[in-house]
């Protein structure tokens, strides 16, 4: 167990990777996501936002 008291969720162990590399990896993931979804249709955006809001409401009531 490398991530505190829980098992590592990023094998190979994320604790052995320098934090700058983790940040760069996260930034690249987000940038790639924006590029992939740049031309998505409005109907897909509406559907996504509806699901997002429902999930958020459900999470707030469970907390």
N, C-alpha and C positions, 0 to 999 in steps of 0.2 A: 504494500500500500504506500503509494508515494504522494498522493494528493491529500495530505492530512489524514483523516481517519477513514476515508473511503477509497475504494479501488480507483485506479487511474482510468479516466474515460477516453484518453487519447493515446492508445498504444502505438508505437513504442512510447514509453514513458514521457509525458509532456514535461516532467520536472527536469529531465536531462537536456532539454532544448533551451537555449538561451531565450530570455523573454523578448528580445528584439526580433528573433525569428518567429516566435508565436504571434507577435503584433503584425509583422509583415504578412504572415500567412492569413491572419484574420482580415487585414486590409485588402489583400488580393481576393479573398473569397467574397467580400462585400462588393468590391469593384466589378468582379466578374458577374455577380448577380444583377447589378444595375445594368451592365451591358447586355446581358441575356434578355432582360425584361423591358428594355428601352422602348421597344415598338409594340408592346402588348396592347390589345384592344381595350376600350373603355369598359365593355361588358365583363371582361375578366377582372379588371380592377374593382368594379362594383362587387362582384362575387367574392373576391378576396377580402375586401374591406368588411363585408357583411359577416363572413366567417371569423375574421379577426375580432370584430366587436363582440360577437357571440362568445368567443373563447374568453375574451377579457372579462365580460360580464360573469361568465361561469366561474372564472378564477377568483374574482372579487367576492362572490358569494360563498365560495368554498374556504376562503382564508379566514 
